[in-house]
Amino acid sequence: MVSQEAERCAEELSRSILTMLLKEPFYAHLLGGIPRRITGDVPTAAVALTPRGTELVINANFFLNELGAQERVAVVKHEALHLVFRHLYRPLIKDGDPELFNIAADLVVNQHVAPWPLPSSAVTLSLFPDLGLQPNKTLEWYYESLTRLDREMAAKAPEETSAPKSAQALADMKGSQRHSDHGSWASSGGEGFGVGHSSDGATKQGLSDTIRNALESDMERHLVRARQRTSAQQWGSLPAGIRSQIMQVEERRQGKVDWKRVLRLFASSGYRTRVVPTNKKMSKRFGTFPGIKIRRERKLAVVIDTSGSIDAELLTLFFQEIHRIWQTGAEVLVVECDATVQQTYLYRGQPPKQVQGGGGTAFDPAFSWLRAQRHGGFDACVYLTDGFGPEPKMRPPCPLLWLVTDEAGTGPHLKWGRCIHLSAP
């Protein structure tokens, strides 16, 4: 039977995630797919590896009685960030110290909890004022810094070390319970993966590498799904370090895309044919000149985002690729567009001296212009953009390929065609 305290804790936990959904939806989308458990088995809060999968675990007394409403959101976001950085799937560093490992992990995620206020027990960089800890470093980097200090403390009293304030803080932390419990991570063997013996007497591992990798792969699926449910504007507001973590997951799951090859294959598809006379070939039917030949033609529209966020270096990259497409024999019509279509012209081997634009971004004006060209149908359209703009409402009149310069700008709002990330050389 579920206690009233547990029911109230579950309600407050849902309310905290709803608050996050309104202000930081990515984390709420991520936690929406993670099972939650209210229990007294952990003293505070945790994300845990269990035989049932990854779970968010909350101690009701801690959550209800020791935290304010905004601190509850901070704690929930803290746990979500451990999932983003995938800390709980990492095995313990070889010959490592579990306590230092846990402190280093908290140093990473607590830099990203703002604007929510951390509980007073939180592990932050400010607790180590004389250790020279830099922001936005990895768990391993902080672990090495803490290890060096810990080794120094083994031979000296805290006040005699090279960083006495940090040494005293570290001495106070070791053996104490901070606001996040890491006892169910892979570095500690997970939760519920007992070690036993098989029928032939061999020792069975509790949390094997195979199980850990499977659980991490499942979490990566949740991360990608949360990314897909987050709008481009909301995604762009996340810190670069968080976006980088998710993009690494996407690249690993989707594989590398050779965008230049994709672009050229796309531009080479959709040929039209036309019969034309030629004096270089005899008519097979009549044995006279002129004969006929089949000419393959392509008419390609290339829309260039000329909004203020596209710099000269990216424009140069755009026109390099446009030139290579033009060299294949395609007829390339360039459409310069920011919030409106600025100018259009056939590409004839030379980029313009200056492009027009510099305003905001909208995709529909270019598609509207393409649809209005009744006597100039296009075989395909390539849209070069950073991706940050409202979802288009108008379908283009031909196959579409989005080439997005900023991976943060990719997303389901870029519809009607395939979307790939254009990486600078």
Protein Blocks (a to p, Z undefined) as FASTA:
>chain_A
ZZfklmmmmmmmmmmmmmmmmmmmmlmmmmmmpccdddfkbfkbccdddfkbccddddfk
lmmmmpcfklmmmmmmmmmmmmmnommmpccdehiafklmmmmmmmmmmmmmpmcdcdfk
bccfklmmmnopaehiafklmmmmmmmmmmmmmmpcfklmmblmlmmmmmmmnopacfbd
cklgfknopahiacdddfkopacdfbdfklmmmmmmmmmmmmmmmmmmpcfklmmmpcfk
lmmmmmmmmmmmnopadfklmmmmmmmgoiacdddddfkbccfklopacddddddddddd
ddddfbfklcfklmmmmmmmmmmmmmnopacdddddfkbcfbdcddehiacfbdcehiac
dfklmmmmmmmmmmlccfbdcdddehiacddfbdcfbdcddddfblklgcjklghiacdd
dddZZ
